Amino acid sequence: MGCAPSIHVSQSGVIYCRDSDESNSPHQTTTISQGTATLHGLFIRTDAADSIPSVLAYQSRQPPPPPSAGPRRKDRREPGASARARTPRCCGIEAETQTSNASVKVSTTEVQIGPMRLTQDPIQVLLIFAKEDNQSDGFWWACDRAGYRCNIARTPESALECFLDKHQEIIVIDHRNSKYFDAEDICRSIRATKPSEHTVILAVVPRISADQEETSVLPLLNAGFDRQFMENSSITACYNELVQIEHGEVRSQFKLRACNAVFTALDHCQEAIEITSEDHVIQYVNPAFERMMGYHKGELIGKELTELPKSDKNCADLLDTINTFIKKGKEWQGVYYARRKSGDSIQQHVKITPVIGQGGKIRHFVSLKRLHCANENNKQLYKSHRDEKYTEDNSQSEPYSFKCKNRRKDSTDVKSITSQGSDAPSLQTRRYSSMARIHSMTIEAPITKVINIINAAQENSPITVAEALDRVLEILRTTELYSPQLGTKDEDPHTSDLVGGLMSDGLRRLSGNEYVFSKNMNLSHSHLSVPNTINDVPPCIAQLLDNEESWDFNIFELEAVTNKRPLVYLGLKVFARFGVSEFLNCSEATLRAWLQVIEANYHSSNSYHNSTHAADVLHATAFFLRKERVKGSLDHLDEVAALIAATIHDVDHPGRTNSFLCNAGSELAVLYNDTAVLESHHTALAFQLTTKDSKCNIFKNIDRNHYRTLRQAIIDMVLATEMTKHFEHVNKFVNSINKPMGSEETSSHSEGSDCECTANIKNFPDNQTLIKRMMIKCADVANPCRPLELCIEWAGRISEEYFAQTDEEKRQGLPVVMPVFDRNTCSIPKSQISFIDYFITDMFDAWDAFAHLPVLMQHLANNYKHWKTLDELKCKSLRLPSENNN
C-alpha cells in the first residue's frame, strides 16, 4: 500500500482510485459520487481535500461548450471524450488532465532586437489559486485558446517550487481574499528570486461596486505586482489580458533577456569597452577595461568622465575635437592618452560611437579601446595581459597546454604559409609571435603599424585566422597595393597590352641594340615670335575663346587658327580669368613669354602629346576648378598650381612611353633610374626653362615660402599623371573623400552640409592634395568624356602615336610593349573600350560623385556606346561606314 494510487476518470466524470499493487482486486476500486468538489473536471470528495495535488499542469483539454448550453460543471467535457489524470513528477507533485482528441496550439515566434533574431518559445503561465472557481477556469481556458502552457499551484510552497523549476513568463495570483494564503507574500517571495526579473505578475482583485471608491495600486506595485486584473471570469476577458501582456511586457522582457548574451560577450571581449550616457556618465565597463585602467567597475560606474584624472600628454584641443564629432552623431577614432589608477599614462587606439536612442537623440556613447604598444608603459601592461592569458591557458588540461606550447615554440618569423605546396600538418603546428614586430623604429610608418597590429592579432587566433592574416601580410609586402592583377593575356589582349604598356616601367629586356633618345632642350628664345596680348588676338581666335568656359569647347579649331600654338592663347585667357598674374605678382609680358617657352618645348611632330593636348588638359582643369565643390575645397594657391601643372605636365614629351624609354636605356631613363621617367622630366625641365631667364620667370617675385609650397604642389600633380600609380590615387580619393563625404551627406540633410563638407576638406591638406591629383588625372585622360567628334579625333591621334612606337620597337629590336597596337591589325574601338573599362569609368564615377559632372558622364556613355557599336560591326576604322560615306 506504500505505492501511489492510480487515478482513472470515467467518461461520466467519476473518479476511480486504485492502488497500483492491488489492481487485480475489484474490491479495491472505489466510486466517489457524493459530497464531491470539482477540480477542473476531476470530482473529488470535499473531505478528501488533503489529497488534492498542489500543482496541476495543463497539456490539453476540451474547450468549454457555449454559455447558452448551460451545462453543469461535470458536463464540461464532450460526451465520449476520454480523459485521464495521472501523476508524473513536476515540481515535486503534479496532476495532469488530458483528453485524447484535444490539441494544444504550440508554436514559436521570431522576435527581432537590433541585429539579433530570436526565437521565442510558447508562453508559460502559472496560476496560483487556492480553490477552483470560475475565475481560475477563465484563465485556464484562456491559456488553452492562446496556446500557452499552464500550471496551477494551490499553495505558496508549491507555487515557488514550480516557478523555480519552469520560470514562467506570466504569473496570475488570486488576491481576492486572504483566507487561504497572502497573495502579496507569495509575490514578494517570487520576486526575491533571480528568474523573476523577467516575469510579469498579475494580481486578480475583487470587483468593486459602483458606490465603492477604487483603491490605489501602489500597495500591489510595492509588493512586486506588475498589473492588476479586475475579477472577470469571461474567457475572452482573460484571453485579452494575457495576450496584451504577451505582446507588451513579456515581449519586452524577452528582448531584455537576450541582452544577457550581449553582456556575456562584452565581459569576455579582449577589447576594453566603456559605455556612457549622453551626459558622459559611465554606465558600464567590461573586465578588459578594468584590467587596462586598473579600476574596479564599482569605482567607475555612476561617475562622470570629467571626474577621472586626465593625462597631460594629449593635445589641448583633443577633447574638444572629440566632442565636436560625437555630438554631431559622427564616429571618432584616433590615438588618446589615458591615465590609469596608478597614475601612469598609456596610449590607446580609441573608437567612440554615438548610439541613437529614445526620441531619435544620442543616448549612449560606446568606446572601444586598445593598447597602442609604442611606449614602455604600454609594453609592460601588454606583457602582463599576455602572462595572465598564458596562466589561464595553462589552467586547462595538460595535453591542450602542451599542444599550445608546441604550436608557439618556433614562431619567430612571419613567413607566408599560404603557398600551394604547403603541407597540411605543417599548417597545424606553425604559429607566429610578436617577435616579428619592428619595435626598433622610433617613428613607425603607417604600414608598419598595420603589420604590427596584424602580428599581434595572430598570436591568440585560431589556425585558420592566422593563415588568413598571413595572406594579408603577404599582400601588404608588395609595392603595388592598389594595382589590380590582370588575367591572362588571352582573355583580353587589348586590355593587357594597353595596361601593361601604361602601368609598367619597361620589360627590362634589351636586345643589345639600344635606342637612346636625346632632345635639344636649349631652344633659342630668339626664334620665338613675340606673342600677342589677350586684347590684341585676331578676331577669329578671340571668337573661339569666347566659348572656352564650355566643356564642349573645340580645341582642334583653336589649334587650326593658331597654327598649332593653342597653348599660348588659351593660357593667356584662362590665366587672366583666374588671376594668376596677380597671385604671382608678375607682368602679363612675363606670363606671355613663359607660355611661349613652354609651348615651344612641346613637340608638334607628336600626333597626340603636343601643345594641343596640353591646352586641352588646361581647359579641362579650368573647367573643373569652376565646379562649386572643387572651388570650395581649394585655395587660390591650389588653383594657380593646378593651372601651371596642367600647362607643363607633358612638356618635351617624346611621343614614347616610359616602358619604351626604360627598355631602350635612354638618357632620361638612366637619369631618373627608370622611375616615373617622363613625369620627372616634365617637371624638372619646366622649372629649368622658367628660372633660367628672368624674362619668362613667373616665380621671380613670389615669396620664398609661397614658392616652395607652389613648387611642391606642381610637382606632386604632374607626378600624379604617371599611370603606374593610377589605382592608388583613385582608391585613396574614394576612401578619403567620397566615402566620408557620402557619410556626412547621409547623416545631415541640412542646407549647410555641403559647405561643412568642403570646410572639413580644407582643414586637411592631405585631402586637398588628393583632390588636386584626381583633378589633373581626370583632365589628362578626359578624351572619352568629350563630345563624340572630339573623342574620335583624340582616339585616332593616340593610336597613331602607339603605332609609331610599335614600329620603332620592331625596327630597333626592342621588346614590343603593346603588340596589340600594330597598325595593320589593331582594332581602335576595342582599344578604346578597354581603356574606358579599365581606367576611365571608375575614376570618373568617383570624380563625378565629388564634383557633379553630368555633362561629362553623358558624353562618356554616348562615346562608349559608339565604340561598342563599331566593335560589334568588326570595324577597325573610327567611324561607322555610313559616316565615312558622308
N, C-alpha and C positions, 0 to 999 in steps of 0.2 A: 504493500500500500504506500510505500515511500515514493513511487513514481508519480509524476504529474498526471492528472486525469485528462483524457482527450475530450474534446467538445464537438458535438455534431449538431447541426441545425437542420431540422426537417423542413420540407417545403412549406409546411404550415407555420413555420416560425417558432416551433417548440424546440427547446434545447434538451439534448440528451447528453448526460455526463457518464463517462465510462472510464474506470481505471484501466490503464494500459495492460497491466498484468492479469486482469480478470476479464478480458474481453470475451472470453468464451462462455461466460456465465450470464445468461439472460436476466437473472435476478438482480444483477448489479446495475442495470440500466434504470435510471430514474427520470420520470417525466415531470417537469415543473410547469404547472398550469395555473396555480392560484397564488395570489399575493405577490405578483411579479412587478418589476420595474423595467422600462425599456432602456437598453444600452445600444443605440444605433442598430436597431434591428435584432439585437440579442435580448431575449426575455429571461430575466434573472430575478429570483425572489428578492424582495427588499431586505429580508432578514439575512440574506447571504451577501450583503454589500461588501463585506470584507474580502470576498473572493474576486471582486471585480478587478481586472488588471489595471495598473496605474497608468499605463501608456498604451494607446491604440494607434496603430499605423494604418493609413489608408493606402490601398492599392487600387482597387476598382470596386464599383458598386453601382447598382442600377439607379438611374435618376428617379426622383420622386414623381409621382403622377401629377397631372394638372390639379390646381386647387379645387376646381369645380367638382372633381370626383369625390372629394371629402372623405378619404379613407381613414380608417383608424390607423394608429401607429404600426400595428402588427401587419397591416396590409401594404406597407410602403414598397415591398418587392412585388415584381410582376409574378403572377401565378406561374408555377412551373420552373421558376428560376432557382437553380441550385445554389446554395451558399454554404460556406463552412467557416468556422472560426478555429484558428489553430494558434499555437503558442511558440513561434520561433523566438529567438533571442534578439531583443532590440532594447538597448539602454537597460539591460538587466531583465526586464519583463516586458512583454509586448503581446497584445492580442490583435489579430488582423482579420478584418472582414473582407470577404471576397466573393464575387459571383463569377461563374464560369463564362458567361456570354457577354460580359461588360468589358469595355476597353477604356484605357486612360490615354488622354492626349499628352504624349511626352515628346517634346521637341526642343531642340537647341536654337538659340538666337545669336546672330552675329552682331556684335557691337563694335563701333569704331571709336577709338580715343586717340587723337593725333594720328601718328603713322601706324599705331598698333591696331591689329584686327583681332578681336577677342571672340570666343565662343562661350555663351552663357548657357549653362545647364538649366533644366526646368527648376522653377522656384520651389523652395521647400517652406512649408508653413507649419508652425507649432501652435495648436490651440490649447490653452490652459483653462479648462472649465472643470470645476469640481463635480458638477452634476450635468447630465444631458438635458437639454431643453431645446426649444425652437431656435434660439439664437445660435447655439453650437451647431445644430443641424444646418442652419442657414449658411454658416461659414464652411461647414463640411462640403455641402453640395456646391457652393461657390468655387471651392478648390477643384472639385471634380470638373466643373464647367470650364475653368481656366486652364486645366491640365497641370495643376500644381500637385506636388507630393505633400501629403498632410499627415501629421501626427497629432494625437490628443493626449494630453497629460492631465492627471486628476489631482496630483499632489505637488507641492513645491519641490520636494526632493526629486521626484521622477521628472519634473519639468526641467530642472537644472541638469540632471543626468542626461536626458535626451538631447538637450541643446548642445552640451559639450561633445556629444557623440556625432551629431548631424550638422550643427552650425546653420540652423535655418535662417533664411533671409528675412522672414516675417514672423513675428510672434504676436498672437492675439490673446490677451489676458482678460478674464472676466473680472470687472471692477464694480459690479452692481451691488454686491453686498460682501461683508467680511465674515460671514457665518462659517465658511469652510477654510478660507485662507486670506491672508493680507496681500492683495494684488500689488501694492507698492513695494512691499518687502520682497516679493518674488522678482519684481522689475529691478530692484537695487542689486539683488544677488546675481542676476544675469548680467547686469551692467558692470559688475565687478570683474567679470571675466574678459580676457582679451578678444575672443572672437566676436563679442557683442558690439565691437567698434563699428562693424559694418552691417548691423542688424537693425531693422525697423520694428519698434514695439508699439502695438496698438492697444489702447485701453477701451474696453466696452463699458460705457457708463449708462446708468438708467435714464430712461426718457423722462423729461420734466414736463409737468403740466403747464397749461397756458398761463396760469396765475403765478407760477414759480419764476424766480429770477435765475437766469443762467449763471452757473458757478464759474469761477476762474480756472483756467487750465494750468496756472503756474504750479500748483502742487504736483500735478501729473508730470510736468516738464522737469521739475526738481527731482522727482523720483526716478526719472530716466525714460519716461514715455516720450514717443515722438509725435503721436497723434491720439485723438480720442474719437470714438465712434459711438454715436447716439444709438441706443438699443433699437434694432430694427431686424426682425427675423426674415425679412424678404430676401430670397436668394439673389435677386437682381441687385438689391442694395448692397449686400455683402460682396457680390461679384464686382460691382463697380468700385467699391472701396479698395479691394485687393488689387485690381488691375491698375487703378490710379497710383497705388503705392509702388507697384512693379515698375511702371513707366516713369515714375518720379524718383522717389528716394532710393529704391532698390537698384535701378539702373545707374544712378549716380554713384551709389556705394560700390557697385560692381566695377565701375571705371576707377574709382579710387583704390580698390584692392589691387588693380593691375599696376598701380604706381609702385607697389612693393617690389615688383620685378625691376622697375627702373631704378629705384633707390638701391637695390641689391647690386645692380650693375655699376652704379656710381660708387658704391662702397668698395668694390673690388677693382675699380679702374685705377690704372697706374698714373694717370694724369691728375694733377691737383685741380679740384673743381670747387668753385665758390659761387653761391647763388645769393644775390642781394635783392632787396626791394627797390622800387623806383626811387626811394629816398636814400638808397645806398646803406640800408640796414642789413647786416649779414643774417641770412635765414638758414643757410645750410653750407657746411663744408664736409668734404669726404675725408676718409683716413689718410689718403695720399697728401691732401692739403695739410693735415695736422702734422704729418711727418716732415714735410718740406719746411713748414714755417715754425715748427717747434711748439705750437699752441695746442691745447686741448679744445675740442669744439665747444665745451661749456664756457671757455674764456672768450669765445668769439661770437657765438650766436646771440643775436639781440643787440649787438654793438654796431654803431655806425663806423664806416670805414675811416672817417676823419679822426676817430678816437685812437686808432692804431698808429704806432710810430712809423714815420716815413724815412726812406733812405735819402740822403742828400746827394746821391750820385746822379739822379735824374735831372734832365734839363728843367729849367724853371717853369717853362710853359707846357710841359708834357701833360700834366693833369688837365689843364685847360683844353689842350688839343683832344685828349681822350673824351672828355665830357662833351665837347662840341660834336664829336662824331656820334657817340652813343645816344645823346639826347635827340638827335635827328632820326634815330632808328637805324643808323648805319653801324655795321660791324667794324670794330677797330682791332688791329693786331700789330704787334711790334715788340720791341725789347724794353723791359721795365726792370728797374732795380727795386727789390722789396727788402724790408728789414725783418729778420727773424726775431723770435722772442729773446734769443741770446744776444741780440744787438748786431749780429753780422749782416752785411748786405749781400744779397745774392741776385744774380742776373737771371731773369726769366724771359722766355718767349710767352707772351700773353695774347689771348684772343678773347675779346669781350663781345658778347652777342646780346643785343636787346631782345626781349621777348614780349610780344604784344599780348595783352590780357583783356580784362573786362573793360567795356566801353571803347575798345579799339585803341587803348592807350598802352604805353610801355609800363608793364607792371613788375618785371624782373630783369635783372642783368645776370647772365651766366658767364663766368670767367673760367677759361681753361688755361692752366699754367704749366709750363715745362721748364726744367732747368736748362740754362744755356751754359755748357761746361767750358767757359772761356777763362774763368778766374779760379784761383786756388780754393776759395770757399766752396764754390760750386763743385769742383772736382772732389773735394773731401766729402761733401754731402752726398754726391752721386755715388762715391765709393761705399759710403755707409749704407745706402739703399741697396746697392748690389750685394753687400755682405749679408744684409738682412734677408734678401731674397734667396741667397745661396743657403742660408741657415734653414729657411723654410723648405727649400728643396730637399735638404739632407734629412729633414724630419720624416720624409716619406720612406718607403720600403727600400732596403739596401740594393736590390737588383736595379731599381729605377735610378737611384742616385749614382750607382756605379756606371750605368749606361750613359747618364748625362756627362759624367766626368770624361768618359771615353770620347764622347762627341766633341768636347771642347779642347781636348788635350793638345792637338796640333793646329789649332785655329789661330794662326798668326799672320795670315795674309787674306787678301780679298780677291784671289784669282777666280775667274769665272768657272762655274761648273756646269755651264749650260751647253757645252758643245755636244754635237750629235754622238760623238764617240765615247762620252762619259758612261761609265758602267753604273748600274743601279746601286749595288752595295756601297760604292764609294760615296754616293749621294747621301746615304743614310748616316754616314759617320763623320761628315765634314761640317763643321760649324765655324763661325767667324767671331772674332772678338774685337774690342775697341782698340787693340794694339795697332790696327791699321790706320787709325785716325792721325791726321797730320797736326799734332799739337805743337810741333816745333815752330810753326809760323806765328809770328807776333800779330800780324794783321791777316786775318783769314779772308780769302776771296769767297764770294757767294757760293760758287760751285763747291769749294772745299767744305763750307758749312753744310751744304746739302749732302755731300758724301759722308760727312761725319754723322749726321742725323740718321742716314740710312744704315751705316755700320752699327750705330747704337741700337737701332731697331732690330737688326739681325740677331743680336745676342740672345734675346729671350723669345725669338719667334720660332714657330714650327718649321720643319724642314722645307715644306712647300713654299712657305712665305720667304724663307731665307734664299731659296733658289730664285724666286721671282725678283727679289731685291738684287740678287747678283746680276740678273739680266738688265735691271735698271742701271746698275753701276757700269756695266759694260757699254751701255748706250751713252751714258754721261761722259765716258772717257774719250769718245770720238770728238773731233773738232767740228764735224758737220752736224750739229744738233738740230738744225732747222731745215736741212735739205732732205726732201723726200727721196726714197730709193725707187729708181725706175725698175720696171720688169725687164724681161729680155728684149733685145733689140728686134727680135722677130715679131713681137706684139705690135709695135708701132715705130717703125724706123724713123719716121719724120720727127716724132717727139723725141726719141732717143738721141738722134743726131743733133737736133736743134738744142736740146737741153744740155747735152754733153759738150757741145761747142761753146755755149754761152756760160756754162757754170763750172768749167774746169780751166786750169792754168796750163793746159797742154798735156800731151801724152808723154812727153819727155823721151820720145824715141827719135833719135836723129839718124839720118841715113848716111851721114858723112858729107853730104852736100849742103852745108849750112847756108841759109839765106840771111844776110844781115841787112836790116832796114836802117837807112840813115836819111835824115832830112835836114836841110839847111834852115836852122831856126832863126838866123840873124838876117831877116829881111830888112832891106834898107827902107827907112821911112820916106826917103826922097822919091821912091817910086809910087807912093800913095798919093792920090789926088786929095785935095782938101775937101772934106765933106761939107755938104750944105747944112745950114741950121734947120731946125724943125719948122721955122717960119718961112724958109726960102725953098722948100722942096717943090718939085714940079707938081702942077695941079693933078696929074694922073695918079701920082704917088699919094698926095695928100687926100685925094678922094678915097683911095683904097684904105688908108689908115684911119679914116673916119669910122670904119667898121671894126677896128681892131679889138674892141672890147667884147665882141660877139664870139661865141665858141665856133660858129660856122665860118669865121674869117678864112679867106682863101690865101694861104701863104704862097702858093705857087704863082698866083697872079702878081703878088709883090715881088717874087723872085724874077719874074719876066721883065717887069717895068723898071727894076733897079739893076738890071744886067748882072744878076746873081750876087747882088750885095744887099739882101733884105735886112741883115742884122743891124747895120748902122741906122737905117731909117726907123725900123720898128723899135730899136733900142732907144733912140732919142725920144720917141713918142711915149713909150712905156716908162722910161726912167723919169721923164718930166711929170707924168701922171702920179708917180709915187714919191716925188720929191727927193730923188736920190742925190742930185747935186747939192741940195740944201743940207741934207744929212751929212754928206761927205765934205761939205764946205769947199767944193771945187767948182771951177767955172764950167760953163757949157762947152767952151772950146776944149778944155781938158777932157771932158767926158766924150766929146766927138772924136778926139784923137785916140782915146783909149779904145772906143768901139771900132775905129778904123784899123788899129793894130791887131786887135783880137780877130776881126773878120778876115784880115789878110792872112792870118795863120791857120785858117780853115782851108782844106783842100777842095777847090772847086771841081777837081777831077773825080772826086768820090761821087758815086751815084747817090749815096744816102748820107754818110757822115760828112756833111759840108755845112756851110753857114746857114743854109736854108733850114736844115734840121735844128741848128742852134736857135734860129729865130722862132721856129715852131715850138720848141721847148720853152723859150722865153715867153711866148704868147700864152701857152698853157699855164705856166707858173703865175703869170699876172692874172689870168682868169681865176685860178684857184684862190689867190690872195684876196680877191674881192668877195669871196663867199663869207657869209656872216660869221660862221663858227670859226673858220680859219683866221679871219681878220681879228676876231675877239680873243684868239688864243696866242697870237704872236705880237711881238713888239715891232717898232719901226726898224730897229737894227736887224731883226729877223727877216723882215720884208726886203731890206736892201741886200742882205746876204743871199737870200733866195734868188733875187733877180740877177745878181752878179754870178752866182753859181750856175744858173741856167745858161747865161751867156758864154761862159768859159768851159762848160762841162765836157765838151768834146774837141777842144782846140787842138790842132795839129794831129787829128785822128788819121792814121794811115790807111783806113779802109780795110784793115785786117783785125781779127780778134786777138785777144790775149793769148789764146791757145796757139795760134799761128806764130806769134812773136816768140813765145817760150820754146816751141818746137824748133824754130829757126835759129834760136840762140842770138837774137837781135841785141843791139846795144842797149835798148831800153829794158829788155828782159834781164840782162846782166846787171844793169844799174839798179833795178828795183827788185832783184832777187826773185824773179818770177811771181811776184805777189802784187796784185792789183796794178799791173804794169801801166796800162793806158791811163787809168784814173789818176794814178800818182803823177804821171807825166803831164796830164792836162792841167792839174793844179799848180805843179811846180813851174811849168812854162808860163802859165798865165801871170803868176806873181813875178817871174823874171821879166817878162815883157812890160809889166806895169811899172815896176820900180826902177828899170834901167834908164828911163828917160823921163825927166821932170815934166815934159810937155804932155805926157799921157798918164802920169802917176795920179790916179784919182784918190790915192790914200795919203798924199803928202801933207795935207792939212788936218788930218784927223788925229784926235787924241791917242796917245800910245796904247792906253788900256782898251779904248774902243777898237783900235786897230787889231789888237791881239784877239779880242772876242770875235770881231767880224771875220778875221782870217780863219780862226778855228771853225767857225760856223760854215764858211765857204768850203773849206777843205772837207769837213765832215759830210756835207751834202753831195759834193762831187764824188767822193769815195763811195757814197751810198748807191751810186748808179752802177757799181760793179755787180754783175748778175750772180756771182758766187754767193753773195750774202742776201740774195733776194728773199728767200723764205724766212731768214732770220728777222729781217726788217719787218716783213708783213706780219709774222706771228707776234713779234713784240708790240707792234701797233695794235693788233686786235686785243691782246691780253692786257695792255696797259691803258689803252684809250677806249676802244669800242666797248669792251665788257663793263668796265666801271661806269662809263657813260650810260650804257643801257640800264645798269642797276639804278643809277640816280634818276633816270627818266621814269623808271617803273615805280620807284618809291615816292617820287614827288611829281605831281601834275600841276604845280603852281606855275604862274607866268614867268617867275624869275628862275626857274630851274635851269634853263639853258644858259643864262648869264652866270649862274652859280657854277655850272659845269666848266665853262671857259675860264672862269676865275680860278677854279681849282687847278686847271691845266697850267695857267700862268704861274701858279705858286710852285710848280715842279719843273725846273729846267729840263730834266730828262724827258718829260712828256713833250715839251716844245721841240726838242731835238728829234723825237720820233715823228712828230707831225711834219717837220721840215724834210726829213728823209723820205717819208711817204709821198709828200707833195712832189718833190723833184723826180722820184722814181715814176710816179704816175704821169708826170709831164713828159718824161723821157720816152715812154712807150705808149703814148696816148693815141697812136695812129689808128688802132682798131675802133676807137671811140669817136673818130672824126666822121663827118659826112661821107657817104659811100664813095663819091668820086675822089675825095682826098685819100681815103683809106686805100683804094685801089692803086693810086699813084705811089703811095708810100710802100705798099707791098711789092710793087714792081721794082722800086729802087733798092730796097734792102735785099731782095732776091738777087738782083744783078750784082750787088757787092759780094754776096756769098758765092755766087757763081764764079766771080773773078778770083776769089780766094781759093776755091777748089781747083781752078785752072792753074793757079800759081803753085799750089801744093804738089799737083801732079807734075808740073814742069820742073820743079826743084827737087823732086824725090822726097818730099816731106810727108809725114803722116797726114792723111786726109781727115780733118777734124769732123766735117759734116758731109759724109759721102752722099747723102740724100740730095744735097744742093749741087747736083750735076745738071748743067743747063740743058742736056739732051734728054734727061729722064725725070727731072723734078716736077712734082705737082705743086704749084704755088698755092692753090686752095687748101690742099692737105697741110702744107706747112703753116698756113695762117690759122687753120683750125687747131692744130697742135699748140701753136703759140698762145692762142686765146684760152684754150682749155687749161694749159699748164701754168701760164704766168698771169694772164690778164684778168680772168673772171673773178677769182678770189680777191685779188688785190683791189680791183675797182669796186667790188662789193663792199669791202671794208672802208675804202675811201669815200664811197657814196654814203655809207651809214654815218660818217662823220661830217662830210661837207655838203651833203644833199645835192646830188648832180643828176637829176632825172633826164636831162637832155643827152648827156653822155651815155647813160645806160640804155636809152632808147636807140641811139646810133649803134652801140655795141651789139644789141640784139638784132638789129636790121643787118648789120655787116656780117655777123655770124651766120645768119640765115642765107645771105648771099653766097658765102663761101661753101656752105653745106650744099646749096643747090648746084654750084659748079662741080663740087666733088662727086655728087650723085650722077651728074651728066658726064663724068670722066673727062672734064675739060682741064687742060693744062694752062689755058690762057686765063687772063684776069677777068674777062667779061663774058657774058652769055653770048652764044653765037648770033642771036638776034641783034644784040647791041653792037657787035663787031660789024655786022652788015650795014647798020645805020651809019 
